[in-house]
Structure formats: structure tokens, C-alpha cells
Amino acid sequence: MTRILILAALATLTACSRETPEALNNTAADSVGGPSAATTAGPAGDGATFNGVPKQKAPDYVGRWVGVEGMYLNIRHAATPGRYRLEMQWDLDHKGEFRGEAVGDTIVFERGGVRETLRPTNGDATGLKYLAGKTQCLTVKPGEGYCRK
């Protein structure tokens, strides 16, 4: 009999300590400014909410990118997720290796004491005639860009 009472008490405590899907939805609605019909409880046990819009996969820029007049950019994954190793020749006289970090859909790195950003663009945005019309490119600044072959 004691065993049954203990099990009943544990079951009651467990049931009372869990958030209901309504509570999860209300919490999500409060954080984004109102209720959403698409908001539902996340996968069992994770306590997260899903707003009906799948998370986009981060862009994968790993590989070789080519510029003009021998310019190139090689991007490799570093040991830490979201970090990259960049090997580049950015003009006729300068080349080097740099550490990059993913920030949104860009890669930020420091070169010569200046913070630079690789942004996804098309060839026209690079400002380089040779890359015009290309669709998959990364641009640092006008006149410095690299595109996939």
C-alpha cells in the first residue's frame, strides 16, 4: 500500500512539473509579440518550440574560388565549428593565410590589421569584368572578389 502511495505521489509531481504545449506556445508568442497558429511544441523532450519555418542550413563556402590575374581563395573548415582557414592571394604581390569566422552568411577575417568580410554575391557585384555574369561569388570589396568555377 505504501508503495502505491509513493508511486502516485511521484506521478503527480512529475505531471505538475511539466510545461503543457499551451504554456510553450504562450511563451513563444510572448517572445515574438503575439500568438502564432503555426507555433507548436518541438520534438519530445527538447523544450523548444517550432514556428513552422525550418531553419536554413548555413552556407558552405568550403572549396576553391578564383579571381582575376591569379587571385584565388581556398576555404577549409577549421577544427572549431563555424570557423574557417582562408588561404588567399588578393593581388599580384600579396598572399597569406587567415582565420575566418562565420557571421550569418558571411565570413569575417582580419588581414593586415583590417577587419574584412567575405559576402556572398554574384560576379557583377565584384566589380571585375572577368567575373561578370557568374552567379556564385564571394566579394571582399569592389575590385576583390572570387567565384566558383
N, C-alpha and C positions, 0 to 999 in steps of 0.2 A: 504494500500500500504506500509506503514511504517513497519507494522508487517511482511510482506513478505520479505522486505529487511533485517530486523533483523534476521529472521529465515535463510535466505540464507547466511548471514554473519556467523552465528553460525555454520551452516553446513560446510562451507568452512574451518573455523578454526578447527573444530573437525576432518575433513578429513586430513588436513595438519599436525595435531599433532600426528597422529598415525604412528607407525612404520609398514612398509609393511613386509610380510613374507620374501621377498628377503633381506630386511635390517636385519631381525632377523637371517636369515641363514648366511649372511656375517659376522655378529658379532660373531656367534658361530664358523664359520670357522676360523676367525682371532684368536680366543682364543685357538683353538686346532691345529693350524698350517696348515689349508687348508680346502677347501670345502669338504663337505660330501654329497653324494647323499641321505643318509638316514636321514639327518637333516631336520626337519620340524617344523613349529610353534607349540607351545604347546597348551593346552586346551584354549578355548576362554577366554581372559581377564587376563591370568596369566603372560603374557610377557616372559615366559620361552621357551626354545627350547627342543626338544626331539630328541635324536640322534639315535633312533631306538633300543637301548639296554635298556630293562626295568631295573629299579633299584632293586637290590636284597634286599629282606627283611632281616633285621638284625637278626642274630641267636637268638633263645630264649633258654637260658640256665636255666630258672627257673625250680626248682624241686630238687629232692634228687639225689645225686651222691654218690656212695660208693667206698671206697678204700680198703686197706688191714688192717688186725688186728684192726678192729674197727674204722678206719679212715672214715670220711664222710664229705660231703659238702652239705649244704642246701642253695639254692639260691632263694631269693624272690625279687620282684620288690620293689624299694623304692618309695617314693612319687614323686620324680622328674624323668621324662623320661630319660632313659639311665643310671640310677643309680640302684645299687642293694644292698641288705643286704645279707651278707655272714655269715653263721654260719658253723664253721668247727672244726673238730678235725683232726689235721695234723700229730700227732704222739701219742704214748701211754700216754704222760704226758701233752700235750698241746691242749687246745681247746679255742675258743673265737669267738666273732662276729666282723665283719669288714664291712666297707663301700666300695663298689666297683663301678667302673665307666666303662662303655662300651667304648672301644677304638678300632674301627674297629671290628674285630671278636673276640677280647679278652676282658677280664675284668681285670682291674688294681686295686690293693688294696695295703694298707700298713699294714704290720704285723711286730710288734716288731721293728719299725723304719726302716724296709727294704721294698722297693717297690717291690711287687711281681706281676706276671701276670699269669692269667689262660688262657691257649691256647687250642683251640680245637685240639685234636689228636686222635690217636687210642690207644688201650691198649698196644701195643708193644712199643710205644714211651714213656710210663710212666716209663719203666724200671722195672716194677713189674711183676713177673711171674704170679701171681694170675689174673692180668688184661690182660695178653697176649691174643690176638685173639678178644678182644672186639673192637667194631667199634666206639662207641660214648663216647669219654672221654675228660676230661679236665686235663691238666698237668700244674703244677706249675714249677717243676724242676725234673730232673731224680730222681726217688725214691719217688716222691709225685705226685700222680695222682688219679683221681676219674672217674668212669664210670657209665653210666646209667645201671640199671638192665636189 
